[in-house]
Amino acid sequence: MASLEQIAPEATVLGSTVRPGVKSSYRWWALSCTSLGTLMATLNSGTLIIALPVLLRVFHAPLLSIVWVLLAYMLAQTVLVLTAGRLADMFGRKTLYVVGFALFGVTGLAAGFCTNVTQLIVVRAIQGGAGAFMIANSSAIVTDAFPKQQLGLALGTNMIVAAVGSILGTILGGVLTNFGWQWVFWFNVPFAVLGTIWAIVNLRELSQIEGKQRFDIAGTALYVVAIVGLLLALTVGGIQGWTAPIVIIGFIAAAVTLPLFIIAEVRARQPMLDLRLFAHRPFALGNLSTIFNAMARQGVTFLFVFYFQGPLEKDPITAGLLLTPIAASMLVVSPLSGWLADRQGSRWLAFTGLLLTTVGLGGMAFIGLDTPYWYVVVTMVVMGAGSGFFNSPNSRMIMT
């Protein structure tokens, strides 16, 4: 992977400098491309998670299998995002982003024709790879295009779009399930077609592609085995028990290959992941914080979906509406946090966001079957505001 300076040598290091030969208007066209991708991804996530109980009934599958419809996407994206970043260094950010957009649409179309949950899990895993191509390059494309003093605003705009997608996704998921579960996936197709064409027309390759680059096969293989083993063990262990054979094998595989991966990356001339980046404290802590914040937000959303449609017996549309306070508060706070990050710095804003998220999670610990909805809303709003304060400043801190 490229170093911090290589990621955006002029847009981030020189502040207001715009790359020679690049019109200042380009930054907004680039942002429109990444925002469209963000909207599609968050809509996809929101519609699917609200439809999980419907898939459970339609496929007559065990809960673990339905959970893997979500996890297959996340696992593939997690495993391949570093590889996608390295491939972008070799072939260009625009190329990988366009390929990701197109593949996302193809897999969305294929998912609607699946006849069993196993097929759906496989297609979702491929779609996760497409998502990795997009997520690995989205922030980098924005960072390449925008000067440092506008980067928080740009990333905040992407967060606004993500919040809108999260709000609309849960509602849209409830509506689409009335026409058939297939439409939860098919609605992605027109977005992907539009996004692919828009990216081809508007994006430019600003990062310099160096010749004679080598792909780190050993590092990639070790990383894949380590992450797949760890995530598989953590996922299955909570359902089948921590002494299940697959759980033990997963933990052993991770424990053996993760140190080997670190050794391989230190010795590699062109590593998949330049571990020297983690000597930069904001980069290391920012990424670690992102992991924990995402775990909290995704876990809470998953639980609320089954809480509303299970014990409270709400229909999918109502459940989607009841989930909107989290994303709505993110929508309000994200532009403010991005604006403040450009003027006041990112550190304390990100800390404030994590603190609010912690308070919101603590309040959710007391939610039960008889808890009034106003209390649930308060905890959602606090947590959503925390994510809004955290995401843009933290991303800005990582990228600069």
ZADO-200839 format. One line per field, with one value per residue (C-alpha): z negated, x, y negated. Coordinates in nm, 2 decimals, padded with zeros to 4 digits. Each point is the difference from the previous one (the first is absolute). Layout:
N
w = Z / ...;
u = X / ...;
v = Y / ...;
END
This chain:
400
w = 00.00 / 00.05 / -00.28 / -00.14 / 00.22 / 00.31 / -00.06 / 00.08 / 00.04 / 00.10 / -00.11 / -00.36 / -00.06 / 00.17 / -00.14 / 00.26 / 00.29 / 00.29 / 00.22 / 00.32 / 00.30 / -00.23 / -00.01 / -00.34 / 00.12 / 00.03 / -00.37 / 00.00 / 00.29 / -00.19 / -00.31 / 00.19 / 00.11 / -00.35 / -00.14 / 00.25 / -00.10 / -00.37 / 00.05 / 00.18 / -00.26 / -00.30 / 00.18 / 00.06 / -00.36 / -00.14 / 00.23 / -00.06 / -00.37 / -00.03 / 00.23 / -00.20 / -00.19 / 00.34 / 00.14 / -00.31 / 00.08 / 00.38 / 00.00 / -00.31 / -00.10 / -00.34 / -00.15 / 00.04 / 00.38 / 00.02 / -00.20 / 00.24 / 00.28 / -00.18 / -00.12 / 00.34 / 00.14 / -00.30 / -00.02 / 00.37 / -00.02 / -00.31 / 00.15 / 00.34 / -00.09 / -00.05 / 00.32 / 00.19 / -00.13 / 00.12 / 00.34 / 00.02 / -00.05 / 00.29 / 00.24 / -00.11 / -00.24 / 00.28 / 00.16 / -00.32 / -00.10 / 00.33 / 00.00 / -00.36 / 00.10 / 00.31 / -00.19 / -00.29 / 00.26 / 00.16 / -00.34 / -00.11 / 00.31 / -00.06 / -00.37 / 00.09 / 00.20 / -00.28 / -00.09 / -00.33 / -00.28 / 00.09 / 00.35 / -00.16 / -00.24 / 00.29 / 00.20 / -00.30 / -00.05 / 00.36 / -00.06 / -00.30 / 00.22 / 00.22 / -00.30 / -00.10 / 00.33 / -00.06 / -00.37 / 00.04 / 00.25 / -00.09 / -00.27 / 00.19 / 00.31 / -00.21 / -00.17 / 00.34 / 00.12 / -00.30 / -00.17 / -00.37 / -00.13 / 00.18 / -00.06 / -00.32 / 00.19 / 00.29 / -00.23 / -00.20 / 00.32 / 00.05 / -00.35 / 00.07 / 00.30 / -00.22 / -00.26 / 00.27 / 00.15 / -00.35 / -00.06 / 00.34 / 00.01 / -00.31 / 00.13 / 00.36 / -00.12 / -00.17 / 00.32 / 00.23 / -00.20 / 00.08 / 00.37 / -00.07 / -00.17 / 00.34 / 00.03 / -00.30 / 00.23 / 00.34 / -00.09 / 00.00 / 00.37 / 00.13 / -00.26 / 00.11 / 00.37 / -00.07 / -00.23 / 00.23 / 00.29 / -00.22 / -00.13 / 00.34 / 00.13 / -00.29 / -00.19 / 00.08 / -00.10 / -00.21 / -00.19 / 00.17 / 00.09 / -00.04 / 00.24 / -00.08 / -00.31 / -00.15 / -00.16 / -00.35 / 00.04 / -00.32 / -00.22 / 00.16 / -00.05 / -00.37 / -00.06 / 00.16 / -00.21 / -00.32 / 00.04 / 00.13 / -00.29 / -00.26 / 00.12 / 00.06 / -00.35 / -00.16 / 00.21 / -00.05 / -00.36 / -00.12 / 00.15 / -00.01 / -00.30 / -00.04 / -00.01 / 00.34 / 00.23 / 00.27 / -00.27 / -00.14 / 00.35 / 00.08 / -00.31 / 00.06 / 00.37 / -00.11 / -00.28 / 00.24 / 00.32 / -00.15 / -00.14 / 00.33 / 00.19 / -00.21 / 00.07 / 00.37 / 00.03 / -00.19 / 00.24 / 00.32 / 00.24 / 00.12 / -00.28 / 00.03 / -00.32 / -00.10 / -00.37 / -00.04 / 00.04 / -00.35 / -00.15 / 00.08 / -00.32 / 00.14 / 00.29 / -00.24 / -00.26 / 00.26 / 00.17 / -00.34 / -00.10 / 00.33 / -00.06 / -00.35 / 00.11 / 00.30 / -00.22 / -00.23 / 00.26 / 00.21 / -00.30 / -00.13 / 00.33 / 00.04 / -00.35 / 00.05 / 00.33 / -00.18 / -00.31 / 00.19 / 00.23 / -00.26 / -00.35 / 00.10 / 00.31 / 00.23 / 00.38 / 00.20 / 00.11 / -00.36 / -00.12 / 00.26 / -00.12 / -00.36 / 00.08 / 00.16 / -00.30 / 00.01 / 00.36 / -00.04 / -00.28 / 00.21 / 00.29 / -00.22 / -00.17 / 00.28 / 00.20 / -00.32 / -00.11 / 00.35 / 00.00 / -00.35 / 00.08 / 00.28 / -00.25 / -00.34 / 00.07 / -00.02 / -00.33 / -00.25 / 00.23 / 00.06 / -00.38 / -00.06 / 00.25 / -00.17 / -00.34 / 00.12 / 00.17 / -00.34 / -00.18 / 00.26 / -00.03 / -00.37 / 00.01 / 00.24 / -00.26 / -00.19 / 00.29 / -00.06 / 00.14 / -00.19 / 00.06 / 00.14 / 00.36 / -00.10 / -00.21 / 00.29 / 00.22 / -00.25 / -00.01 / 00.38 / 00.05 / -00.25 / 00.18 / 00.34 / -00.09 / -00.14 / 00.34 / 00.17 / -00.21 / 00.04 / 00.37 / 00.20 / -00.24 / -00.05 / 00.37 / 00.05 / -00.26 / 00.16 / 00.35 / -00.10;
u = 00.00 / 00.11 / 00.13 / -00.20 / 00.18 / -00.05 / -00.38 / -00.05 / 00.33 / -00.14 / -00.36 / 00.09 / 00.35 / 00.00 / -00.33 / -00.17 / 00.21 / -00.19 / 00.18 / 00.14 / -00.23 / -00.30 / -00.29 / -00.13 / -00.35 / 00.12 / 00.00 / -00.38 / -00.04 / 00.22 / -00.21 / -00.32 / 00.15 / 00.10 / -00.33 / -00.20 / 00.20 / -00.06 / -00.37 / -00.02 / 00.20 / -00.20 / -00.34 / 00.11 / 00.09 / -00.31 / -00.24 / 00.16 / 00.02 / -00.37 / -00.09 / 00.19 / -00.30 / -00.18 / 00.29 / -00.01 / -00.36 / 00.03 / 00.30 / -00.09 / 00.36 / 00.16 / 00.08 / 00.38 / -00.04 / -00.20 / 00.26 / 00.26 / -00.18 / 00.12 / 00.33 / 00.11 / -00.01 / 00.18 / 00.26 / 00.09 / 00.02 / 00.22 / 00.23 / 00.03 / 00.01 / 00.38 / 00.05 / -00.22 / 00.21 / 00.31 / -00.15 / -00.10 / 00.36 / 00.09 / -00.29 / -00.16 / -00.27 / -00.25 / 00.04 / -00.06 / -00.29 / -00.18 / 00.05 / -00.14 / -00.31 / -00.07 / 00.05 / -00.22 / -00.29 / 00.06 / 00.00 / -00.31 / -00.18 / 00.13 / -00.11 / -00.36 / 00.00 / 00.15 / -00.22 / 00.16 / 00.19 / 00.33 / -00.01 / -00.09 / 00.30 / 00.24 / -00.13 / 00.01 / 00.36 / 00.08 / -00.19 / 00.21 / 00.31 / -00.16 / -00.07 / 00.37 / 00.11 / -00.22 / 00.06 / 00.38 / 00.00 / -00.29 / 00.18 / 00.32 / -00.17 / -00.15 / 00.34 / 00.17 / -00.25 / -00.05 / 00.25 / 00.06 / -00.21 / -00.31 / 00.06 / -00.22 / -00.29 / 00.04 / 00.01 / -00.28 / -00.21 / 00.06 / -00.12 / -00.31 / -00.07 / 00.06 / -00.25 / -00.26 / 00.06 / -00.03 / -00.33 / -00.15 / 00.15 / -00.19 / -00.33 / 00.06 / 00.08 / -00.34 / -00.17 / 00.19 / -00.07 / -00.37 / 00.08 / 00.23 / 00.34 / 00.17 / -00.05 / 00.22 / 00.29 / -00.14 / -00.04 / 00.38 / 00.03 / -00.11 / 00.22 / 00.29 / -00.05 / -00.03 / 00.30 / 00.22 / -00.07 / 00.03 / 00.34 / 00.13 / -00.09 / 00.10 / 00.28 / 00.37 / 00.31 / 00.18 / 00.23 / 00.32 / 00.02 / 00.36 / 00.13 / 00.15 / -00.22 / -00.03 / -00.30 / 00.07 / -00.14 / 00.14 / -00.12 / -00.34 / -00.04 / 00.10 / -00.22 / -00.30 / 00.05 / 00.05 / -00.31 / -00.23 / 00.10 / -00.05 / -00.33 / -00.13 / 00.09 / -00.16 / -00.31 / -00.07 / 00.12 / -00.28 / -00.26 / 00.14 / 00.23 / 00.36 / 00.11 / -00.14 / 00.27 / -00.03 / 00.04 / 00.31 / 00.15 / -00.08 / 00.17 / 00.31 / 00.02 / -00.01 / 00.25 / 00.25 / -00.04 / -00.04 / 00.36 / 00.12 / -00.18 / 00.17 / 00.34 / -00.07 / -00.11 / 00.31 / 00.23 / -00.19 / 00.14 / -00.35 / -00.23 / -00.38 / -00.01 / 00.28 / 00.01 / 00.20 / -00.32 / -00.10 / 00.30 / -00.21 / -00.21 / -00.32 / -00.01 / 00.03 / -00.24 / -00.24 / -00.03 / -00.04 / -00.27 / -00.18 / -00.01 / -00.16 / -00.25 / -00.11 / -00.04 / -00.23 / -00.21 / -00.05 / -00.07 / -00.26 / -00.18 / -00.01 / -00.15 / -00.26 / -00.12 / -00.09 / -00.12 / -00.26 / -00.11 / 00.03 / -00.13 / -00.17 / -00.16 / 00.05 / -00.03 / 00.32 / -00.11 / -00.08 / 00.33 / 00.19 / -00.17 / 00.07 / 00.37 / 00.04 / 00.11 / 00.35 / 00.06 / -00.20 / 00.22 / 00.31 / -00.15 / -00.03 / 00.34 / 00.23 / 00.02 / 00.07 / 00.28 / 00.16 / -00.01 / 00.14 / 00.28 / 00.13 / 00.02 / 00.07 / 00.17 / -00.13 / 00.13 / -00.25 / -00.30 / 00.08 / 00.04 / -00.34 / -00.16 / 00.13 / -00.11 / -00.36 / -00.01 / 00.10 / -00.27 / -00.26 / 00.11 / -00.01 / -00.36 / -00.10 / 00.11 / -00.32 / -00.24 / -00.26 / -00.33 / -00.20 / 00.24 / -00.18 / 00.11 / 00.09 / 00.28 / 00.12 / 00.00 / 00.21 / 00.27 / -00.01 / 00.04 / 00.29 / 00.18 / -00.07 / 00.13 / 00.31 / 00.06 / -00.06 / 00.26 / 00.25 / -00.01 / 00.11 / 00.26 / 00.15 / 00.01 / 00.17 / 00.25 / 00.09 / 00.03 / 00.22;
v = 00.00 / -00.36 / -00.21 / -00.29 / -00.25 / 00.22 / 00.03 / -00.37 / -00.18 / -00.34 / 00.00 / 00.09 / -00.11 / -00.34 / -00.11 / -00.22 / 00.11 / 00.15 / 00.25 / -00.16 / 00.04 / 00.09 / -00.24 / -00.09 / 00.10 / 00.36 / 00.05 / -00.03 / 00.24 / 00.25 / -00.05 / 00.06 / 00.34 / 00.11 / -00.13 / 00.21 / 00.30 / -00.07 / -00.04 / 00.33 / 00.18 / -00.14 / 00.06 / 00.36 / 00.05 / -00.16 / 00.18 / 00.34 / -00.02 / -00.09 / 00.30 / 00.26 / 00.13 / 00.03 / 00.20 / 00.22 / 00.09 / 00.03 / 00.23 / 00.20 / -00.02 / 00.00 / -00.34 / 00.06 / 00.04 / -00.32 / -00.18 / 00.11 / -00.18 / -00.31 / 00.14 / 00.13 / -00.35 / -00.15 / 00.28 / -00.03 / -00.37 / 00.01 / 00.26 / -00.16 / -00.38 / 00.01 / 00.20 / -00.25 / -00.29 / 00.17 / 00.07 / -00.37 / -00.09 / 00.22 / -00.07 / -00.33 / -00.10 / -00.09 / 00.34 / 00.19 / -00.22 / 00.04 / 00.38 / 00.01 / -00.20 / 00.22 / 00.32 / -00.12 / -00.03 / 00.34 / 00.17 / -00.19 / 00.13 / 00.36 / -00.01 / -00.04 / 00.33 / 00.21 / 00.30 / 00.09 / -00.17 / 00.16 / -00.16 / -00.33 / 00.02 / 00.06 / -00.28 / -00.24 / 00.10 / -00.10 / -00.32 / -00.07 / 00.02 / -00.26 / -00.21 / 00.03 / -00.14 / -00.31 / -00.06 / 00.04 / -00.29 / -00.22 / -00.21 / 00.00 / -00.14 / -00.28 / -00.07 / -00.01 / -00.26 / -00.23 / -00.24 / 00.07 / -00.29 / 00.13 / 00.37 / 00.02 / -00.16 / 00.25 / 00.30 / -00.15 / -00.02 / 00.37 / 00.06 / -00.20 / 00.22 / 00.31 / -00.12 / -00.07 / 00.34 / 00.16 / -00.18 / 00.08 / 00.35 / 00.13 / -00.15 / 00.11 / 00.35 / 00.02 / -00.11 / 00.22 / 00.32 / -00.05 / 00.05 / 00.30 / 00.05 / -00.01 / -00.37 / -00.06 / 00.09 / -00.10 / -00.36 / -00.02 / 00.06 / -00.35 / -00.17 / 00.21 / -00.07 / -00.37 / -00.01 / 00.20 / -00.24 / -00.31 / 00.12 / 00.08 / -00.34 / -00.22 / 00.17 / -00.07 / 00.20 / -00.26 / 00.24 / 00.09 / 00.37 / 00.12 / 00.26 / 00.34 / 00.06 / 00.34 / 00.16 / 00.13 / 00.35 / 00.15 / -00.30 / 00.01 / 00.38 / -00.02 / -00.30 / 00.17 / 00.32 / -00.20 / -00.23 / 00.28 / 00.22 / -00.26 / -00.13 / 00.35 / 00.10 / -00.31 / 00.03 / 00.37 / 00.01 / -00.22 / 00.23 / 00.35 / -00.03 / -00.09 / 00.37 / 00.08 / 00.15 / -00.27 / -00.27 / 00.15 / 00.05 / -00.36 / -00.14 / 00.23 / -00.11 / -00.37 / 00.04 / 00.17 / -00.20 / -00.35 / -00.02 / 00.15 / -00.27 / -00.27 / 00.16 / 00.03 / -00.36 / -00.13 / 00.19 / -00.06 / -00.26 / -00.10 / 00.11 / 00.02 / -00.21 / -00.23 / 00.05 / -00.32 / -00.18 / 00.12 / -00.19 / -00.31 / -00.01 / -00.18 / 00.26 / 00.30 / -00.13 / -00.13 / 00.34 / 00.18 / -00.24 / 00.06 / 00.37 / -00.03 / -00.27 / 00.21 / 00.31 / -00.19 / -00.17 / 00.31 / 00.22 / -00.23 / -00.03 / 00.37 / 00.05 / -00.27 / 00.15 / 00.33 / -00.19 / -00.20 / 00.29 / 00.27 / -00.07 / -00.33 / 00.16 / -00.29 / 00.03 / -00.07 / -00.35 / -00.10 / 00.15 / -00.20 / -00.32 / 00.08 / 00.03 / -00.34 / -00.20 / 00.13 / -00.10 / -00.32 / -00.13 / 00.09 / -00.20 / -00.31 / 00.03 / 00.12 / -00.33 / -00.19 / 00.23 / -00.01 / -00.38 / -00.02 / 00.25 / -00.22 / -00.29 / 00.14 / 00.33 / 00.36 / 00.14 / -00.13 / 00.03 / 00.37 / 00.04 / -00.17 / 00.23 / 00.31 / -00.13 / -00.07 / 00.35 / 00.15 / -00.19 / 00.11 / 00.37 / -00.02 / -00.12 / 00.28 / 00.25 / -00.08 / 00.06 / 00.27 / 00.12 / -00.27 / -00.29 / -00.30 / -00.09 / -00.36 / 00.15 / 00.21 / -00.31 / -00.19 / 00.27 / 00.03 / -00.38 / -00.01 / 00.29 / -00.14 / -00.34 / 00.17 / 00.17 / -00.33 / -00.18 / 00.29 / 00.11 / -00.31 / -00.13 / 00.35 / 00.07 / -00.34 / 00.08 / 00.33 / -00.14 / -00.29;
END
